[in-house]
Amino acid sequence: MEVYQNKSQCSGCTACMNSCPVNAITMVADQEGFKYPQIDETICTECDLCQKICPFHEGYSKEMNLQTPKVYAVKHIDDDIRIASSSGGMFTALSDYVLEKHGVVYGAAFDDNFRVCHQKAETAQGRDKFRGSKYVQSDLGNIFQDVKAELDRDRDVLFTGTPCQIAGLRSYLEKKKYDRLILCDLVCLGTPSPLIWKDYVALLEGAKGRSLQGFNFRDKGNGWHTSRLYAQFMDGTTLCNNPLLDSFNSIFYQHIALRPSCHMCIFTNFARPSDITMADFWGIENSKPEFDDDKGVSLVLINTKKGEAVFEKIKTGLVYEISTMDECRQRHLTVPAEPSPNRDGFWNDYYECGFEYVAKKYTEYGLRNRVKQRVLKPILAKVGILEIARSLLRRK
Ligand SMILES: Cc1cc2nc3c(=O)[nH]c(=O)nc-3n(C[C@H](O)[C@H](O)[C@H](O)COP(=O)(O)OP(=O)(O)OC[C@H]3O[C@@H](n4cnc5c(N)ncnc54)[C@H](O)[C@@H]3O)c2cc1C
């Protein structure tokens, strides 16, 4: 028995595992490092709850969306908080509101081994670990059960995550309306493999001969529009603008190691599964140039009446402008990420030769690619040959 028919129909949201009345389901990583539910048939009673509860099930509805979303461009009033956040710091404003009410906040953080996993925070210090996007699929573990326990204790809860994780939590809670639960999702390109991330961290540490102490996927030292990867090591040294360091970004943006379900994502549109959606407000430099100071602007979609009420409460801590769906439309609010044509080749090479090999072959960590991108392409572009070649290819 399988909960899903093929892997592109399972986002690994854990709703099935957490809901199984006889605990017959465990989440097991496949060869690519993505976790999938595995049913122990000796325990399973074939009640089918796991299939019915799955957000990919055809009966799944997004009925929480009562209205077309209200769209805002948002900046946290504290510039230091914005610099420490991926976009405009909306998450901090939202989580402060919940923490001030002695509530709990759930989000994605690094653990001691730099694995990305969902954790709970009850203090601002604990919450700060969730700041910053980690472009890796986070491990949810049994966190949905913890969320339910806190809600049953009548505490205020903010749960943040990718839209498929939010949809999974909603399914697990069986759409019971918890007034004290705020669901907040992200516009999401897709989530890369935790296995590739693990190997990347090991290679980075091996190459430097020292352990990682901190990692920022979105360092704003050069500004928000050109945010970059930044690594800190235990011996106090740092790394930035380095071909090995940047190889992970290249793998992410090439869509070469995303979870298969990301390419079939049902949330790359304005019908969100959450109360509030956060994202980078890409394009703000064109629609509201005076609002963009290159320190980060959050795109905020208010999807429900509850989201509306929360926004009213926190807006004194924000600088914001009303925007429109047209102004904020970005690729990942329109279509799922296309799989790279090199995806299969990448994984076959990885199984045969390991991470360093694929990093060199598919990114500018490899000298050949570096010379091609940084030397040959600019020369060809200068003499116009690149354009001629492109138009010939287009004609074909
Ligand atoms: C995998 C991924 C893909 C994304 N793709 C896009 C995109 O295509 N377009 C776009 O505009 N924005 C995208 N975002 C969202 C964007 O990067 C910011 O996270 C968002 O704008 C919030 O910024 P902030 O300044 O308010 O939050 P910050 O203070 O930076 O907080 C980050 C928030 O993201 C959550 N988070 C971080 N990493 C993960 C993770 N791996 N899984 C689940 N939740 C996580 C944290 O729990 C926290 O709530 C993506 C984020 C992730 C994690």
The ligand as a Gaussian input file, in Angstrom:
#p B3LYP/6-31G(d) Opt

LIG

0 1
 C       12.294000      27.172000       0.150000
 C       11.833000      28.589000       0.001000
 C       11.515000      29.104000      -1.244000
 C       11.075000      30.425000      -1.391000
 N       10.760000      30.897000      -2.626000
 C       10.341000      32.172000      -2.768000
 C       10.012000      32.698000      -4.058000
 O       10.102000      32.003000      -5.068000
 N        9.579000      33.991000      -4.146000
 C        9.476000      34.798000      -3.040000
 O        9.115000      35.955000      -3.182000
 N        9.768000      34.328000      -1.798000
 C       10.204000      33.040000      -1.640000
 N       10.475000      32.559000      -0.384000
 C       10.151000      33.398000       0.795000
 C       11.183000      34.461000       1.142000
 O       12.497000      33.972000       0.911000
 C       11.085000      34.891000       2.613000
 O       11.133000      33.751000       3.439000
 C        9.818000      35.594000       2.953000
 O        9.720000      36.735000       2.150000
 C        9.764000      35.995000       4.413000
 O       10.669000      36.990000       4.631000
 P       10.739000      37.752000       6.042000
 O       11.776000      38.833000       5.891000
 O        9.399000      38.177000       6.500000
 O       11.110000      36.548000       6.997000
 P       12.411000      36.050000       7.717000
 O       12.563000      36.789000       8.983000
 O       13.561000      35.949000       6.829000
 O       11.890000      34.555000       8.143000
 C       11.906000      33.468000       7.321000
 C       10.605000      32.696000       7.457000
 O       10.665000      31.595000       6.560000
 C       10.494000      30.367000       7.262000
 N       11.400000      29.406000       6.632000
 C       12.735000      29.546000       6.434000
 N       13.234000      28.484000       5.817000
 C       12.208000      27.618000       5.620000
 C       12.096000      26.324000       5.055000
 N       13.133000      25.669000       4.524000
 N       10.873000      25.731000       5.046000
 C        9.802000      26.347000       5.586000
 N        9.850000      27.573000       6.137000
 C       11.037000      28.207000       6.151000
 C       10.845000      30.659000       8.706000
 O       10.179000      29.756000       9.566000
 C       10.360000      32.097000       8.838000
 O        8.980000      32.106000       9.086000
 C       10.949000      31.251000      -0.231000
 C       11.292000      30.743000       1.025000
 C       11.722000      29.430000       1.160000
 C       12.081000      28.900000       2.535000

